Amino acid sequence: MSVQQSFLRDAMRKLNLTREAFAGRIGVTRRALDSWLLPIESQEFRSMPEIVERFTSEILQSSALEVNTQSVHHVISPAPISFEGRPQLISVEQFSRESAEALFRLADIMQPIARRQKISRVLEGAVLGNLFFEASTRTRVSFGAAFCRLGGAICDTTGFTFSSMAKGESIYDTSRVISGYVDAMVVRHPEQGSVAEFARATNIPVVNGGDGAGEHPSQALLDLYTIQREFSRLNRVVDGMHIVFVGDLKYGRTVHSLVKLLALYRGIKFTLIAPPSLDLPSHILEQISKNGNVVEHTSSLTSGLIGADVVYATRVQKERFSDESFEGYTPEFQINKALVDASCRPDTLVMHPLPRDSRAGANDLSTDLNHDSRLAIFRQTDNGIPIRMAIFASLLGVDNQVAHSMRDAAWLPPRYIGPDDAIFHGID
Ligand code: NCD
């Protein structure tokens, strides 16, 4: 993304305005604004006149907002991410709305690197320890890729079998030992609270890559970032949105983190659709029923989906419970094209943290929506890279150096990453 785009996106976020309303506020046409927000490589991309930049900065200033965006050339870092006084990311509860959005601003700056137009070496010489004691594809690889794209290197260990934990080594010892080898750690572990234990045993940055049925903060941040970017295109804001969560809300840690983050906004309507044995834990329910947010439970997918701005489907976390409690998860809980066509609008977003179980009879998010632009799952996974780069840059204190460190990439990436992506070209 160009500096111009991150400047404009940030201004819209700060003023909490839709594109339409923002265009009106700065006195330009929606069409002009859209052309300034397009990717630079798009034929319709236009440079924003300097006077618009100046005027927008004045509006931000007079709105008495923290003026991080005074100039498109001046980048100010997000508030430090801190857990018990250390630069670590364990829970979304460490964020305020402002600090989450400051991280999104940094993620916007990372976009040209994530899209392979630019390279940066701000983490040259740094080593990441990727410690995954549970199955993972995207979280482990995307944290690794994010660190590499900033110039760092990776060491990793996967599963208990080949780690010394199989010999009875404690979390404390493992964490302390690894801290002597690497400069940051990402940890995924099946026990809730375990990553905080890793974090307390070291002073190096630790990121929670998923602690049992606890939290998955980086996933929730990339989910909210995706919602904001998609909403900007669809002329909506997060405040007042209607989001429907479907599936395993009891053990789904991505849901736990995302509902808590969304509860930082105002007037959100949460519709929860889960079999009774897989309902959202009551302590989280209490946490999110604030700021005028409304929580509604239903067992009917067809009626629950009506009016949804976002449908967030999840996989049943079978690995976390015995089979009996799984009863009640019937095909009625499957999100597929027929259901989305019948109950949702043409601009409802369908999200999922992935992986989805694509085996026959799994009742997870269907693949028949793959050619439907409402399906945002691969925009979510793509956004995992800039968000995770932003997390590392912030935790390792190089956030201010990124914008000036970028050089053109020497190789040519494919025009569209996925075979179905052409239909999305230009939508952001
Ligand atoms: C999720 C997880 O591990 O919590 N996946 C992910 O990291 N994106 C969801 C899941 O496994 O169902």
Boltz pocket constraint, residues with backbone or C-beta under 6 A from the ligand:
constraints:
  - pocket:
      binder: B
      contacts: [[A, 135], [A, 138], [A, 139], [A, 209], [A, 210], [A, 216], [A, 219], [A, 253], [A, 254], [A, 314], [A, 315], [A, 317], [A, 353], [A, 354], [A, 355]]
      max_distance: 6.0
